[in-house]
Amino acid sequence: MEVKKSNRKEEQPNKTGFPIPVENYRMILIGFGIVVLGFVLMMGGGSDDPNVFSYAIFSFRRITLAPVVVLFGFAFVFWAIIRKPKNKE
């Protein structure tokens, strides 16, 4: 009785190229753009005079909208990284 040894290097196909396809890199860049947009939406609302308090920092845009946009951007980047590209074959 003969026992065959498995050689894993022969069984695996030789894949060359980037681990993440080019389309996914584009989506990652779009996601980072969304994150930057969210941080831009958070900016401002301060007072020029340090003795005067400005309630503009508590606006809907800075408290609610901007953090949601940032979280959506991070989720989009995560999705772009794990997304499996469609086969063109």
C-alpha positions as CSV (number, residue, x, y, z in Angstrom):
1,M,0.0,0.0,0.0
2,E,1.4,3.3,-1.1
3,V,0.7,6.6,0.7
4,K,0.6,9.7,-1.4
5,K,1.9,12.8,0.1
6,S,0.0,16.0,-0.7
7,N,2.1,18.9,-2.0
8,R,0.1,22.0,-1.3
9,K,2.2,24.2,-3.6
10,E,1.1,22.1,-6.6
11,E,-2.6,22.2,-5.7
12,Q,-2.9,26.0,-5.3
13,P,-3.1,28.0,-8.5
14,N,-0.4,30.6,-9.0
15,K,-2.2,34.0,-8.5
16,T,-0.3,37.2,-9.4
17,G,-1.4,40.7,-9.0
18,F,-2.8,42.9,-6.2
19,P,-4.8,41.4,-3.4
20,I,-7.4,44.1,-3.8
21,P,-8.7,44.9,-7.3
22,V,-8.4,48.4,-8.8
23,E,-12.1,49.0,-8.6
24,N,-12.0,48.5,-4.8
25,Y,-9.2,51.1,-4.5
26,R,-11.4,53.6,-6.2
27,M,-14.3,52.9,-3.8
28,I,-11.9,53.2,-0.8
29,L,-10.8,56.6,-2.1
30,I,-14.5,57.6,-2.4
31,G,-15.1,56.4,1.1
32,F,-12.2,58.5,2.5
33,G,-13.7,61.5,0.6
34,I,-17.0,60.9,2.4
35,V,-15.2,60.7,5.8
36,V,-13.3,64.0,5.0
37,L,-16.7,65.6,4.0
38,G,-18.1,64.6,7.4
39,F,-15.2,66.2,9.2
40,V,-15.6,69.4,7.1
41,L,-19.3,69.4,8.1
42,M,-18.2,69.4,11.8
43,M,-16.0,72.4,11.5
44,G,-16.9,75.9,12.6
45,G,-19.4,77.2,15.1
46,G,-16.9,78.8,17.4
47,S,-16.9,82.4,18.6
48,D,-14.3,85.0,17.7
49,D,-14.5,86.5,21.2
50,P,-13.5,84.0,23.9
51,N,-15.8,85.7,26.4
52,V,-18.9,85.0,24.3
53,F,-20.4,81.5,24.1
54,S,-21.8,80.6,20.7
55,Y,-24.6,78.0,20.5
56,A,-23.9,77.5,16.9
57,I,-21.7,74.5,17.9
58,F,-24.9,72.6,18.8
59,S,-26.5,72.8,15.3
60,F,-28.1,69.8,13.6
61,R,-25.3,69.8,11.0
62,R,-22.5,69.4,13.6
63,I,-24.2,67.2,16.2
64,T,-26.2,64.8,14.0
65,L,-25.5,65.0,10.3
66,A,-21.7,65.1,10.3
67,P,-21.1,62.1,12.6
68,V,-23.6,60.1,10.5
69,V,-21.7,61.0,7.4
70,V,-18.4,60.0,8.9
71,L,-19.8,56.7,10.1
72,F,-21.3,56.1,6.7
73,G,-17.9,56.9,5.1
74,F,-16.1,54.4,7.4
75,A,-18.7,51.7,6.6
76,F,-18.3,52.4,2.9
77,V,-14.5,52.0,3.2
78,F,-15.0,48.7,5.1
79,W,-17.4,47.4,2.5
80,A,-15.0,48.5,-0.3
81,I,-12.2,46.5,1.3
82,I,-14.1,43.2,1.8
83,R,-16.1,43.5,-1.5
84,K,-15.5,40.6,-3.8
85,P,-15.3,41.8,-7.5
86,K,-17.5,40.3,-10.1
87,N,-15.9,37.9,-12.6
88,K,-15.8,39.2,-16.1
89,E,-15.4,35.7,-17.5
